Amino acid sequence: AAKVLELTEKIVAEQKLTAMMVTHNMKEGLVLTSEKGEIISINPSAASFFLGVKPDSAEFYEHEKGCIGKDFLTLDRSRETHELIERAQANGEAESRVSRWGREYQLNASRVLSDGKFTGIVLLIFDVTDKVFAERNRREFTANVSHELKTPLQSIMGSAELIENGLVKPEDMKEFSDRIYKEAARLLTLIEDII
């Protein structure tokens, strides 16, 4: 029985070490809190987000030791994060986007239940700066392309409409057809540049 207990303790210790190594090396931030809001675990990425310290720095380890067992308020006093946690407690999960340290982050909070009883919160923090930047660039690109393509098309349509309605003098027909040709060539160049 003693050997079984010793083996079980060894397996549990190894699993705990493996879990710690995985969370420690995660790019995403991870904070676990108890049902009372006390910090059970915080990884270096989360410390970097909340405290502005570099992961794996001496400052991180100092802060990590000081955070464990303390109320989440000692880590973060922002209203947005506390509202996120309150929504997660009430609804099971919640998410929000925040800006910190010149970066954009998405925070996902989930309620942890054990046998139907609330036991804490898991908070994941994702750096979405590159994604937000790409989305912003895509929107700007689309708006610019739309504007650039509309200008020659409007000129072509306007000239063609005047010709169609017989409002162009025969002596001006060459000028209008030249304008249509130039705008169509400009449009083709724009499309080739985009592609």
N, C-alpha and C positions, 0 to 999 in steps of 0.2 A: 504494500500500500504506500509505503514511503517513497519507493522508486517511481510509482505511478504519479504521485503528487509532485515529486521533483521534476519528472519529465513534463508534466503538464505546466508547471511554472516556467520551465525552460522554453516550451513552445509559446506560451503567452508572452514571455519577455522578447523572444525573437519576432513575433508578430507585431508587438508594440514598437520595436526598433525599426522594422520594415516600414510600418505606417508612418513613423516619425521621419524616416529618410525620404519617403515619397512626398509627404507634405512639405518638408523642408526645401526640397528641390523643385517644387512646383513654380511655374512662371506666374500662375494666378495666385491672388491673395486668398488666404483661408483663415477665418476666425471661428472658433467654436465657443459658444457661451452656455452657461447653465440656465435653468429655468429662472433663476434669480438675476440673470444678466451678468454673472461673473465670468470672466474670461478663463476658459479651460485650456485653450490652445491658440497660438497665433504663429503663422509662418513668416519668414523673412519678407516675402512679397507684400503681405498685409501690413507689416511694420513699416515698410517703405511707403506704402500708401497713406497710412494714418499718421505716421510720425515724421516722414520725410527723411528717414535714415536709410543708408544703403544696406541692402541685404548682405548678411555675412560680415558686417562691420562690427567692431567692438561695441559701438553704440547700440546696434540691434540687440546683441546678447544682453546688454545692460537693461534695455527697455523690455525685452522679452521676459526676463526674470521679474522685473518690476510690475509687469502686466498680469501675469498668471495669478488667478484668485481675486483680482481686483474687479470692481464694477466696470462695465463697458464704458461708462462716462469718463473714466480716467484715460481711456484710449482716444475717445472721440466725443466731442460735445456738440457736433453739428446737428441742427434740427432735421436736415434731410435724411441723415443716416438713422436717427432715432425714429422718425416717421416711417422709414422703410422697415425697421425691425418691428414696430407696432403693427404695421399692415401684415407682415409675415406671421406674427403671433395670431392675429385675428383671422386671416384668410388662408393660412398655410404657406403662402409664398408671396413674394413681392420683388419688384426690380425698379431700379432708377439709374439715371446717368448723372454723373457729377464731373466737374472739372477741378483738378488739383495739380499743383506743381507743374503747371503748363501742359498737362496731359488730360485726356478724356478717359473716363472709366465707366464701366457698367457694373452695378452692384446687384447681386441676386441673393436674397435672404430666404431661407426656408425654415419652417417650424419642424422641430424634431419631436416625434411622439414615441413613447415606449408603453406598450399595453394601453394605448389610447390616452395616456397622460402626457401633458406637455413637459418636455425635459430640457429644452434649450433651443438655440438658433444656430444654424450654419450660415455663415456669410461668405460668399465668394466674390472676389473682385477681379474683373477682367480689364486689362488695358486695351481700349478700343480706339486709341488715337489714330492709328493708321487707317482703320476702317472708316472712321468719321471723316478724316482728311480725304480719303478716296471718294466717299459719297459726296462731299462738298465739291470736289473737283469735277466729278461726273455731272452734277447739277449745273455748275458754271459752264462746263463744256457744252452741255445740251442747250442751255440758254443762248450761248454765243453762236453755236452752229445754227440753231433755229433762226436767229436774227440774220445771220450772214446768208442763209439760203432764201429767206423770205424776200430780201431786198431785190435780187435779180428776178425772182419769180414775179413779184408785183409789177416790175417794169415790163417784163414780157407780156404779162396778162393785160396790163393797161394799154400797151401798144397794139396788141392783137385785137382787143375790144374796140379800140378806135377804128382800126382797119375794118373789122367785121361790120360795124355800124355805119360804114361809109362816111366817116367824119374826117378822113385823111384825103387831102387833095392828091390827085394823080402825080403831080410833080414832087410831093413830099413822101411818096410811097417808098422810094429807095432809102431815104433817111430812117423811116420807121422799120423797114426790114433789116437794115444794118444794125439798128438799136437792138432788135430782137435777137439777131445773130450774136452780137457782142455779149449781151446779157446771158444768152444760153451758153456761150463759150466760157464766160466767167463762172457760171453755175457748174459747168463740167469740171473746171479747174478746182473749184472749192470742194466738190465731191471727191475728186482724185486726191486732194490734199488730206481730206478727212480719212479716206481709206488708207 
